[in-house]
Amino acid sequence: MLVAKLEDDNELSMDYIMRYFWHKICKYNYLDIEYSLEMYIKKGLENKNKQIVNMLNSALQVREDHPWWDVFKEELEAFSEIEYIGLQF
């Protein structure tokens, strides 16, 4: 349902989901990403959607071994700004 709301391209809905649910979406899809979420992110990367690029970056930047690096490997080749930065203290 949350991915469907993201696909609506409603800025308020996206902001709400990002604020309150994005970390939960990432947690529950960590090992086995749901197909609709995977396709939503891939489509956003192909269209160079800045907000989706930022969403993915926030999920990937803290874990070098995050499984999504492999899921989006092909698409990520076009985004040098998405990189592992590790935990900053």
Residue pairs with C-beta under 8 A, 6 or more apart in sequence:
2 17
2 21
2 25
3 25
3 34
3 36
3 37
3 40
4 36
5 13
5 14
5 17
6 13
6 14
6 17
6 40
7 40
14 51
17 25
18 55
22 55
22 58
22 59
25 37
26 59
29 37
30 66
30 67
31 67
33 67
33 68
33 71
38 71
40 52
41 52
41 55
41 56
41 72
42 72
42 75
44 51
44 52
44 53
44 55
44 56
45 52
45 53
45 56
45 72
45 75
45 76
45 78
45 79
46 75
48 78
53 79
53 81
53 82
56 68
56 72
56 82
57 81
57 82
59 66
59 68
60 66
60 68
60 69
60 82
60 84
61 82
61 83
61 84
61 85
62 84
62 85
62 86
62 87
63 84
64 84
64 86
69 76
76 82
